[in-house]
Amino acid sequence: MIGSIDEVVIDCAQPEVLAAFWARVLGGDPVERDEAWWYVVPPGWTQLSFQQVPEVKTVKNRVHLDVRVHDIEAATVQAEALGARRVGAVHRDRAGSFQVLLDPEGNEWCVVKPA
């Protein structure tokens, strides 16, 4: 083993906006380290940080968050009320179900309900 996860960092244009969004999704409080770097520490998980970068997002994420929920539709509606956008329909397979969403800057993430 080389080490352990210190934090997960998401590049973005508006770190304060994304930290506030994800704090409402996962819990915790948005915290400013400086104007270009905000973070939230969701209960029971590692620090999720938002780093301002000059580039805009242009393609699909290579890494995304899956958020476990009890009710996909209810969680999707709640996420949309916070500023998320739904992508397509709910996907179902042997492992369970998931709904792809976009955060306010277009980063993909999913609400998931395992089988």
N, CA, C and O atoms as a DFTB+ gen file, in Angstrom:
460 C
 N C O
     1  1       0.837      -1.175       0.000
     2  2       0.000       0.000       0.000
     3  2       0.883       1.239       0.000
     4  3       1.851       1.315       0.756
     5  1       0.554       2.203      -0.840
     6  2       1.312       3.453      -0.897
     7  2       0.774       4.470       0.091
     8  3       1.549       5.174       0.739
     9  1      -0.533       4.557       0.215
    10  2      -1.123       5.552       1.100
    11  2      -2.623       5.392       1.156
    12  3      -3.161       4.360       0.754
    13  1      -3.307       6.418       1.659
    14  2      -4.767       6.389       1.751
    15  2      -5.335       7.669       1.147
    16  3      -4.631       8.669       1.007
    17  1      -6.603       7.624       0.797
    18  2      -7.267       8.780       0.188
    19  2      -7.321       9.916       1.197
    20  3      -7.819       9.743       2.310
    21  1      -6.813      11.071       0.810
    22  2      -6.886      12.268       1.643
    23  2      -8.159      13.036       1.336
    24  3      -8.847      13.507       2.241
    25  1      -8.465      13.159       0.056
    26  2      -9.650      13.873      -0.394
    27  2      -9.894      13.536      -1.857
    28  3      -8.999      13.055      -2.551
    29  1     -11.099      13.789      -2.315
    30  2     -11.437      13.677      -3.731
    31  2     -11.622      15.109      -4.212
    32  3     -12.375      15.876      -3.611
    33  1     -10.935      15.472      -5.299
    34  2     -10.943      16.848      -5.791
    35  2     -11.652      16.914      -7.133
    36  3     -11.377      16.123      -8.035
    37  1     -12.566      17.865      -7.254
    38  2     -13.290      18.094      -8.503
    39  2     -12.887      19.457      -9.049
    40  3     -13.031      20.473      -8.370
    41  1     -12.381      19.473     -10.278
    42  2     -12.068      20.739     -10.951
    43  2     -13.371      21.415     -11.349
    44  3     -14.322      20.748     -11.755
    45  1     -13.415      22.745     -11.232
    46  2     -14.658      23.442     -11.536
    47  2     -14.402      24.931     -11.763
    48  3     -13.294      25.423     -11.545
    49  1     -15.432      25.635     -12.201
    50  2     -15.356      27.082     -12.395
    51  2     -15.771      27.838     -11.138
    52  3     -15.228      28.903     -10.845
    53  1     -16.734      27.290     -10.391
    54  2     -17.281      27.977      -9.221
    55  2     -17.244      27.065      -7.997
    56  3     -18.248      26.433      -7.670
    57  1     -16.106      26.988      -7.319
    58  2     -15.978      26.064      -6.193
    59  2     -16.976      26.323      -5.070
    60  3     -17.457      25.372      -4.454
    61  1     -17.298      27.571      -4.789
    62  2     -18.251      27.874      -3.720
    63  2     -19.635      27.301      -4.036
    64  3     -20.306      26.763      -3.156
    65  1     -20.057      27.423      -5.301
    66  2     -21.371      26.922      -5.717
    67  2     -21.424      25.402      -5.614
    68  3     -22.397      24.848      -5.104
    69  1     -20.376      24.724      -6.099
    70  2     -20.387      23.258      -6.047
    71  2     -20.266      22.742      -4.618
    72  3     -20.906      21.749      -4.273
    73  1     -19.464      23.391      -3.779
    74  2     -19.359      22.955      -2.382
    75  2     -20.721      23.067      -1.693
    76  3     -21.103      22.179      -0.931
    77  1     -21.445      24.140      -1.952
    78  2     -22.776      24.310      -1.356
    79  2     -23.744      23.247      -1.884
    80  3     -24.517      22.677      -1.115
    81  1     -23.704      22.979      -3.194
    82  2     -24.573      21.957      -3.790
    83  2     -24.310      20.598      -3.154
    84  3     -25.240      19.940      -2.689
    85  1     -23.037      20.170      -3.129
    86  2     -22.711      18.843      -2.615
    87  2     -22.931      18.738      -1.109
    88  3     -23.231      17.650      -0.618
    89  1     -22.794      19.824      -0.366
    90  2     -23.116      19.800       1.060
    91  2     -24.597      19.517       1.260
    92  3     -24.970      18.814       2.199
    93  1     -25.450      20.059       0.382
    94  2     -26.889      19.794       0.487
    95  2     -27.225      18.362       0.056
    96  3     -28.178      17.771       0.563
    97  1     -26.452      17.806      -0.872
    98  2     -26.688      16.429      -1.318
    99  2     -26.193      15.418      -0.273
   100  3     -26.907      14.473       0.061
   101  1     -24.983      15.616       0.235
   102  2     -24.338      14.608       1.077
   103  2     -24.286      14.931       2.567
   104  3     -23.983      14.056       3.377
   105  1     -24.577      16.168       2.933
   106  2     -24.429      16.592       4.322
   107  2     -23.086      17.264       4.528
   108  3     -22.226      17.242       3.647
   109  1     -22.915      17.855       5.685
   110  2     -21.705      18.618       5.974
   111  2     -21.904      20.075       5.615
   112  3     -22.963      20.471       5.127
   113  1     -20.881      20.862       5.861
   114  2     -20.935      22.298       5.596
   115  2     -19.880      22.691       4.577
   116  3     -18.755      22.194       4.632
   117  1     -20.227      23.582       3.639
   118  2     -19.208      24.071       2.709
   119  2     -18.213      24.961       3.453
   120  3     -18.605      25.822       4.241
   121  1     -16.925      24.744       3.195
   122  2     -15.867      25.489       3.880
   123  2     -14.936      26.087       2.827
   124  3     -14.536      25.411       1.879
   125  1     -14.602      27.353       3.007
   126  2     -13.686      28.033       2.087
   127  2     -12.260      27.928       2.615
   128  3     -11.969      28.373       3.725
   129  1     -11.370      27.336       1.813
   130  2      -9.939      27.377       2.139
   131  2      -9.359      28.669       1.606
   132  3      -8.594      29.354       2.285
   133  1      -9.739      28.994       0.365
   134  2      -9.474      30.300      -0.238
   135  2     -10.472      30.456      -1.376
   136  3     -11.256      29.537      -1.614
   137  1     -10.478      31.566      -2.083
   138  2     -11.529      31.792      -3.080
   139  2     -11.529      30.778      -4.216
   140  3     -12.541      30.619      -4.898
   141  1     -10.415      30.091      -4.429
   142  2     -10.334      29.117      -5.519
   143  2     -10.442      27.674      -5.027
   144  3     -10.284      26.747      -5.821
   145  1     -10.708      27.464      -3.736
   146  2     -10.725      26.102      -3.200
   147  2     -11.705      26.023      -2.042
   148  3     -11.489      26.625      -0.990
   149  1     -12.775      25.281      -2.241
   150  2     -13.776      25.028      -1.203
   151  2     -13.859      23.531      -0.992
   152  3     -13.454      22.756      -1.858
   153  1     -14.381      23.119       0.154
   154  2     -14.548      21.687       0.408
   155  2     -15.723      21.446       1.341
   156  3     -16.243      22.363       1.976
   157  1     -16.125      20.174       1.404
   158  2     -17.148      19.704       2.330
   159  2     -16.685      18.336       2.835
   160  3     -16.091      17.562       2.085
   161  1     -16.957      18.046       4.098
   162  2     -16.642      16.740       4.663
   163  2     -17.970      16.069       5.011
   164  3     -18.505      16.278       6.100
   165  1     -18.503      15.261       4.087
   166  2     -19.773      14.584       4.352
   167  2     -19.630      13.594       5.508
   168  3     -18.583      12.961       5.644
   169  1     -20.664      13.448       6.346
   170  2     -20.597      12.489       7.448
   171  2     -20.252      11.083       6.937
   172  3     -20.869      10.579       5.999
   173  1     -19.268      10.477       7.566
   174  2     -18.906       9.103       7.235
   175  2     -18.112       8.936       5.951
   176  3     -17.967       7.816       5.461
   177  1     -17.593      10.030       5.394
   178  2     -16.850       9.914       4.137
   179  2     -15.658      10.840       4.150
   180  3     -15.473      11.591       5.108
   181  1     -14.847      10.805       3.114
   182  2     -13.659      11.644       3.021
   183  2     -14.008      13.044       2.518
   184  3     -15.119      13.289       2.046
   185  1     -13.071      13.929       2.624
   186  2     -13.266      15.310       2.168
   187  2     -13.477      15.359       0.663
   188  3     -12.750      14.719      -0.097
   189  1     -14.466      16.115       0.243
   190  2     -14.762      16.340      -1.169
   191  2     -14.431      17.807      -1.441
   192  3     -15.061      18.707      -0.886
   193  1     -13.438      18.038      -2.301
   194  2     -12.934      19.394      -2.527
   195  2     -13.233      19.870      -3.942
   196  3     -13.396      19.070      -4.864
   197  1     -13.301      21.184      -4.092
   198  2     -13.642      21.818      -5.365
   199  2     -12.592      22.876      -5.663
   200  3     -12.464      23.872      -4.950
   201  1     -11.849      22.638      -6.725
   202  2     -10.713      23.461      -7.091
   203  2     -11.025      24.239      -8.363
   204  3     -11.379      23.649      -9.383
   205  1     -10.895      25.549      -8.305
   206  2     -11.174      26.371      -9.476
   207  2     -10.073      26.187     -10.519
   208  3      -8.884      26.272     -10.211
   209  1     -10.491      25.933     -11.755
   210  2      -9.568      25.815     -12.883
   211  2     -10.085      26.687     -14.024
   212  3     -11.282      26.966     -14.085
   213  1      -9.206      27.122     -14.928
   214  2      -9.658      27.993     -16.017
   215  2     -10.378      27.259     -17.146
   216  3     -11.155      27.873     -17.878
   217  1     -10.134      25.955     -17.300
   218  2     -10.737      25.201     -18.393
   219  2     -12.185      24.867     -18.071
   220  3     -12.545      24.705     -16.905
   221  1     -13.015      24.766     -19.102
   222  2     -14.395      24.316     -18.924
   223  2     -14.464      22.815     -19.162
   224  3     -13.613      22.254     -19.852
   225  1     -15.460      22.171     -18.602
   226  2     -15.673      20.745     -18.827
   227  2     -16.150      20.550     -20.260
   228  3     -17.060      21.243     -20.715
   229  1     -15.532      19.603     -20.973
   230  2     -15.910      19.402     -22.376
   231  2     -16.319      17.964     -22.702
   232  3     -16.957      17.731     -23.728
   233  1     -15.971      17.004     -21.860
   234  2     -16.300      15.606     -22.144
   235  2     -16.814      14.926     -20.879
   236  3     -16.832      15.523     -19.803
   237  1     -17.227      13.674     -21.024
   238  2     -17.724      12.891     -19.892
   239  2     -16.637      12.710     -18.840
   240  3     -15.457      12.564     -19.159
   241  1     -17.066      12.724     -17.566
   242  2     -16.133      12.478     -16.460
   243  2     -15.506      11.094     -16.602
   244  3     -16.144      10.163     -17.095
   245  1     -14.269      10.967     -16.173
   246  2     -13.626       9.658     -16.083
   247  2     -13.882       9.030     -14.712
   248  3     -13.768       7.815     -14.554
   249  1     -14.226       9.850     -13.729
   250  2     -14.560       9.398     -12.379
   251  2     -15.847      10.115     -11.983
   252  3     -16.018      11.299     -12.275
   253  1     -16.756       9.395     -11.317
   254  2     -17.969      10.060     -10.839
   255  2     -18.374       9.476      -9.494
   256  3     -17.898       8.412      -9.100
   257  1     -19.253      10.180      -8.797
   258  2     -19.755       9.718      -7.502
   259  2     -21.062       8.977      -7.687
   260  3     -21.915       9.403      -8.465
   261  1     -21.224       7.874      -6.982
   262  2     -22.493       7.158      -6.868
   263  2     -22.997       7.392      -5.455
   264  3     -22.299       7.090      -4.487
   265  1     -24.194       7.922      -5.332
   266  2     -24.780       8.224      -4.031
   267  2     -25.895       7.215      -3.764
   268  3     -26.899       7.189      -4.476
   269  1     -25.715       6.390      -2.740
   270  2     -26.698       5.352      -2.395
   271  2     -27.933       6.006      -1.789
   272  3     -27.826       6.844      -0.893
   273  1     -29.114       5.614      -2.287
   274  2     -30.386       6.161      -1.798
   275  2     -31.389       5.023      -1.616
   276  3     -31.182       3.915      -2.111
   277  1     -32.475       5.309      -0.899
   278  2     -33.534       4.316      -0.700
   279  2     -34.584       4.386      -1.805
   280  3     -35.222       3.384      -2.127
   281  1     -34.760       5.583      -2.388
   282  2     -35.792       5.797      -3.405
   283  2     -35.202       6.672      -4.504
   284  3     -34.988       7.868      -4.307
   285  1     -34.942       6.072      -5.657
   286  2     -34.288       6.800      -6.747
   287  2     -35.107       7.991      -7.217
   288  3     -34.557       9.078      -7.392
   289  1     -36.387       7.818      -7.423
   290  2     -37.200       8.927      -7.938
   291  2     -37.259      10.075      -6.940
   292  3     -37.098      11.234      -7.321
   293  1     -37.487       9.767      -5.676
   294  2     -37.541      10.824      -4.657
   295  2     -36.202      11.546      -4.551
   296  3     -36.166      12.772      -4.451
   297  1     -35.097      10.793      -4.573
   298  2     -33.772      11.402      -4.494
   299  2     -33.494      12.259      -5.725
   300  3     -32.886      13.324      -5.621
   301  1     -33.939      11.793      -6.885
   302  2     -33.743      12.559      -8.119
   303  2     -34.498      13.880      -8.058
   304  3     -33.956      14.923      -8.425
   305  1     -35.724      13.845      -7.604
   306  2     -36.521      15.074      -7.476
   307  2     -35.862      16.028      -6.488
   308  3     -35.801      17.231      -6.744
   309  1     -35.368      15.515      -5.366
   310  2     -34.673      16.364      -4.396
   311  2     -33.422      16.983      -5.002
   312  3     -33.157      18.170      -4.811
   313  1     -32.652      16.177      -5.734
   314  2     -31.428      16.672      -6.361
   315  2     -31.744      17.748      -7.399
   316  3     -31.035      18.749      -7.501
   317  1     -32.806      17.534      -8.164
   318  2     -33.207      18.541      -9.152
   319  2     -33.596      19.852      -8.476
   320  3     -33.321      20.926      -9.011
   321  1     -34.226      19.778      -7.316
   322  2     -34.601      20.990      -6.582
   323  2     -33.359      21.757      -6.114
   324  3     -33.418      22.967      -5.891
   325  1     -32.238      21.047      -5.967
   326  2     -30.983      21.681      -5.561
   327  2     -30.174      22.202      -6.742
   328  3     -29.170      22.889      -6.553
   329  1     -30.609      21.875      -7.970
   330  2     -29.893      22.347      -9.156
   331  2     -29.322      21.269     -10.041
   332  3     -28.675      21.579     -11.043
   333  1     -29.541      20.000      -9.702
   334  2     -29.075      18.902     -10.557
   335  2     -29.991      18.786     -11.773
   336  3     -31.126      19.261     -11.766
   337  1     -29.472      18.148     -12.805
   338  2     -30.273      17.862     -14.000
   339  2     -30.243      16.366     -14.267
   340  3     -29.197      15.726     -14.162
   341  1     -31.405      15.814     -14.615
   342  2     -31.568      14.391     -14.910
   343  2     -31.069      14.117     -16.328
   344  3     -31.278      14.922     -17.236
   345  1     -30.405      12.968     -16.507
   346  2     -29.947      12.540     -17.824
   347  2     -30.595      11.202     -18.135
   348  3     -30.254      10.193     -17.519
   349  1     -31.521      11.178     -19.079
   350  2     -32.156       9.936     -19.486
   351  2     -33.047       9.345     -18.417
   352  3     -33.462      10.018     -17.474
   353  1     -33.328       8.061     -18.594
   354  2     -34.232       7.330     -17.692
   355  2     -33.425       6.551     -16.666
   356  3     -32.201       6.453     -16.763
   357  1     -34.121       6.000     -15.687
   358  2     -33.499       5.130     -14.692
   359  2     -33.015       3.866     -15.401
   360  3     -33.733       3.284     -16.214
   361  1     -31.799       3.453     -15.085
   362  2     -31.229       2.213     -15.626
   363  2     -31.401       1.123     -14.579
   364  3     -31.174       1.351     -13.391
   365  1     -31.805      -0.068     -15.027
   366  2     -32.004      -1.200     -14.118
   367  2     -31.250      -2.415     -14.653
   368  3     -31.263      -2.695     -15.851
   369  1     -30.588      -3.136     -13.730
   370  2     -29.939      -4.394     -14.088
   371  2     -29.869      -5.269     -12.839
   372  3     -30.459      -4.931     -11.813
   373  1     -29.157      -6.382     -12.915
   374  2     -29.092      -7.317     -11.783
   375  2     -28.492      -6.694     -10.536
   376  3     -28.825      -7.103      -9.424
   377  1     -27.606      -5.704     -10.697
   378  2     -26.935      -5.091      -9.550
   379  2     -27.822      -4.080      -8.840
   380  3     -27.551      -3.716      -7.696
   381  1     -28.881      -3.620      -9.508
   382  2     -29.764      -2.616      -8.919
   383  2     -30.191      -1.593      -9.949
   384  3     -30.294      -1.900     -11.137
   385  1     -30.439      -0.370      -9.490
   386  2     -30.918       0.683     -10.372
   387  2     -30.118       1.960     -10.123
   388  3     -29.586       2.173      -9.034
   389  1     -30.043       2.806     -11.158
   390  2     -29.382       4.091     -10.981
   391  2     -29.936       5.113     -11.962
   392  3     -30.419       4.781     -13.044
   393  1     -29.846       6.373     -11.539
   394  2     -30.243       7.512     -12.357
   395  2     -29.024       8.404     -12.509
   396  3     -28.422       8.811     -11.515
   397  1     -28.654       8.711     -13.752
   398  2     -27.551       9.628     -14.011
   399  2     -28.068      11.056     -13.859
   400  3     -29.144      11.400     -14.347
   401  1     -27.279      11.878     -13.173
   402  2     -27.587      13.288     -12.970
   403  2     -26.363      14.121     -13.318
   404  3     -25.251      13.603     -13.413
   405  1     -26.580      15.415     -13.505
   406  2     -25.490      16.376     -13.683
   407  2     -25.552      17.373     -12.542
   408  3     -26.635      17.833     -12.182
   409  1     -24.399      17.715     -11.964
   410  2     -24.386      18.757     -10.942
   411  2     -24.476      20.120     -11.636
   412  3     -24.542      20.156     -12.864
   413  1     -24.482      21.240     -10.906
   414  2     -24.658      22.544     -11.548
   415  2     -23.621      22.903     -12.621
   416  3     -23.876      23.780     -13.447
   417  1     -22.453      22.237     -12.622
   418  2     -21.449      22.509     -13.653
   419  2     -21.389      21.417     -14.714
   420  3     -20.500      21.429     -15.565
   421  1     -22.330      20.471     -14.670
   422  2     -22.387      19.439     -15.695
   423  2     -21.587      18.191     -15.401
   424  3     -21.419      17.356     -16.290
   425  1     -21.086      18.030     -14.185
   426  2     -20.361      16.815     -13.811
   427  2     -21.354      15.688     -13.556
   428  3     -22.312      15.856     -12.801
   429  1     -21.122      14.538     -14.188
   430  2     -22.007      13.406     -14.021
   431  2     -21.864      12.794     -12.629
   432  3     -20.769      12.741     -12.069
   433  1     -22.987      12.335     -12.083
   434  2     -23.021      11.555     -10.847
   435  2     -24.299      10.741     -10.877
   436  3     -25.163      10.989     -11.718
   437  1     -24.440       9.787      -9.993
   438  2     -25.611       8.914     -10.008
   439  2     -26.196       8.753      -8.623
   440  3     -25.475       8.733      -7.626
   441  1     -27.521       8.637      -8.572
   442  2     -28.166       8.116      -7.377
   443  2     -28.423       6.651      -7.672
   444  3     -28.929       6.298      -8.737
   445  1     -28.065       5.790      -6.704
   446  2     -28.113       4.356      -6.942
   447  2     -28.875       3.655      -5.826
   448  3     -28.836       4.065      -4.666
   449  1     -29.572       2.584      -6.208
   450  2     -30.221       1.713      -5.243
   451  2     -29.818       0.283      -5.600
   452  3     -30.305      -0.283      -6.579
   453  1     -28.911      -0.301      -4.785
   454  2     -28.476      -1.669      -5.072
   455  2     -29.646      -2.641      -4.981
   456  3     -30.634      -2.388      -4.292
   457  1     -29.511      -3.760      -5.695
   458  2     -30.561      -4.795      -5.693
   459  2     -30.685      -5.449      -4.342
   460  3     -31.516      -6.339      -4.161
